[in-house]
Amino acid sequence: MCTFRIVWLYIPITEAEVTCTISSLKNKTSCGYVGLFNKILKLSGSLFSQPITYICNKSLTCDIFPKCL
């Protein structure tokens, strides 16, 4: 019997990538999944980019993801 092992290569998400992603959001006024307007997130992106980067990287390293995704 052959046994395969899946190897996970973790490349951390950078704050610059998060900032770029936030700035590329459309200026919609409808709420997203977490209840934030894109426009508000874009205007305050510099405040949110570091915590979002931390949460995303922690999620990847701990292998814990939201159920809705």
Phi, psi and omega in degrees: 000133178269141176240128179252141177242127179273127179255127182260119177263114183261117174248115184300145174281137181265158177297327178296321178295319179294316179300317179296318179295317178299315182291339180273357179294148176287151181279058179278150178258000176277151181285145174272195184302319183269006176086014178257139173285140177302319183298317178295318179298319179293318181294329182247026182304324181293333177280327185269339189298319180293311179296324178294319177300314180299314182296316180297314180294322178295319178299318179292318182287330180267354181059043179238124184228151177299144181294332183289342180270000000 
